[in-house]
């Protein structure tokens, strides 16, 4: 696999998950994900490039829901994995065949999604995400990269903002009024 660099013209997908009550979680515990899709990003965290699209949503734990991906509980981990799945789904549906890097502050989600780690929990959700990873990898060069959380990385902070606002039942602050670190 070729390592992508900032000059490759790849799509950067910044994802994050959020769960406000991350202890004794159940299927009713609210958890959410956020995603910022950026073009022209160099990955350094200074905010290069521009947002192509933003999206966010709740972790779905109801198997009867059409958007169910396999999460049994709402938690930080299921939110991070759901964010990863949503990024992969975006690449399948809307992302052309351009190379892509998924940036996450969750080594847990990155390593499970790509099959580097074996799931001890959230097995159905992990299976779904790994299947999506395989499908996307067959049509484009795909990588994931870890970014450190809450360190001022502009697009990671934006994905965090989107997830946190969603789980709090609030709309995100428009990008033109938002500052990194602002939840």
Buried (B, 14 or more C-beta within 10 A) or exposed (E): EEEBEBEEEBBBBBBBBBBEBBEEBEEEBBBBBBBBBBBEBBBEBEBBBEBBEBBBBBBBBEEEEEEBBBBBBBBBBBBBBBBBBBBBBBBEEEBEEEBBBBBBBBEBBBBBBBEEBEBEEBEBBBBBBBEBBEBBBEEBBBBBEEBEEEEEBBBBBBBBBBBBBBBEEEEBBEEEEBEBEBE
